[in-house]
Amino acid sequence: MARAHTNSANLKMRPVWAEVDLRALAHNLRAIRDFVNPAGEKRKTPRKVLSIVKGNGYGHGGPQVAKSLERAGSDWFGVTCTEEGIAVRKAGVRKPILVLTSFVAGEEPRMLQNDLTAVIHRCEQLQALDRAAARFGKRKKVSFHLKIDSGMNRLGIATSDVDCFARQLAKCKHLQLGGIFTHFASSEVFSNTRTGEQTCQQEERFHAALERLRALGVETSRGFIGADKIGLACAGNSSRVAAMAGLDLPIESHVLQAMVSEPVKPVLDTVVTSGAIHFYVSQSDKGELVMGGDLDGFNSYAQRGGLRIIEHVVEAETVLRGYWIDGIGHFVKRGGEIGVLRRVHFICGDDRGLAGTSEQFG
C-alpha cells in the first residue's frame, strides 16, 4: 500500500480521463442544425450554428473538439479569450472564431493576426479595435460582433448605451458590425414562471435594441447608408418616422403633392417628367394616371398640399396633355381643346374630387 501511495504521488496528471465519442458529437451537431432549419421552412440561406468550445471545450479538449466539429460542418466557434482562440486556430481550424469575452488592452494585434473575431462589450473598446484594424487588418474592414446586456448584467452594452455605440461606430472607418447577440440567464425557460418572465423580458429588450440600432444606422436592404445628409420621404406622420431614426423635427418638412385619377384608356407606357413645369405623370396597369408636382416651398406637416400646389399639378397636367408622343418618343404639340380630368383622387388625405376645367391650344 505504501508503494502504491508513492507511485500515485509522483503522477504528473490526475488519474481521471474522459472518452469523447466524435461520432456522437457529429450526430448532435446535425440534430441541432436540423432543429434550427426545419425542413418545411423556406429560407434563402440556412441558419448557421456556432459551437461553443470555451474552457478547453468544457474540459473535453477545445482544439480537438473544434477540429472534429469543423469536419462535421460547424459554421462558427466560440472561445473565452484570445489564447483559446489561438490554440484552436493552431489546431488547423479555419472557420470563424468568436472571442466571447472580448480582449484586454494590447491583445488586439494578436487577435487580428490570427483572424479572430472580437466581441465589443463597451463603447470605448471600439476606438482601440479600430486603431488595430487600421494597422493589422488583413481586409478592408475588420468585422466584429456586439453583445447587448439584455438583463443578465454580466457583460455587454446596456440598452441605454445603444445610441453611444452607434455614434462611436460611425467614427470607426476600419470596422464593420458583423453580428449582434445577447446572453439569456435561462435560455431554455419561456414558461409562465418568474424565470420564464425574465427570459421574455430579456428577449423584448434585445429586440428593442436591435430596432434602435437599425434606426440609428439607417439600414436598408442594400446595407447601411453612409451619408451626411438623408432625405426622408413619407406619406405623412413624418415626426413619428423621424423619431425612429433619432431625429427631432422640425428640421424642414415640405409637402410633395401627388394624385391618382380614375382609370382611363392606356395613353402612357413610360414615366413622363418635365423640369420646366415641375411635373411628372405615369399610368398604372389599371389605367389610373399617377401625377405630382414640385415641393411646397412652405414648411408643413400636412398630408396634402395647399390649393396653390394642387392647381399647379392640374395645370401642368393640362399643358403636358397638349402634346402626344410620336413613334420615336418625341412630344408633338396638337391642337384642340384639352380637358382636365373630371375627378382626381389624392394618395394621402381625403379623396374628394377636383372639378375639371379646360384649356384651349391653338
ABEGO torsion letter per residue (X at the ends): XAAAAAAAAABABBBBBBBBBAAAAAAAAAAAAAAABBAABBBABBBBBBBBABGGGGGAGAAAAAAAAAAAGBABBBBABAAAAAAAAAAGBABBBBBAAEBBBGAAAAAAAAGBBBBBABAAAAAAAAAAAAAABABABBBBBBBBBAGAGABEBBAAAAAAAAAAAAABAABBBABBBBBBABAABABBBAAAAAAAAAAAAAAAAAAAAAAAAGBBAAEBBBBABBBBBBBEGAAAAAAAAGBBOBBBBBBBBBBBBBBBBBABABBBBBAAAGBBBBBBAAGBBBBBBBBBABBBABABBBAAAAAAAAAAAAAAAABBBBAAGBBBBBBEBBBBBABBBBABEBABBBBBBBBBBX
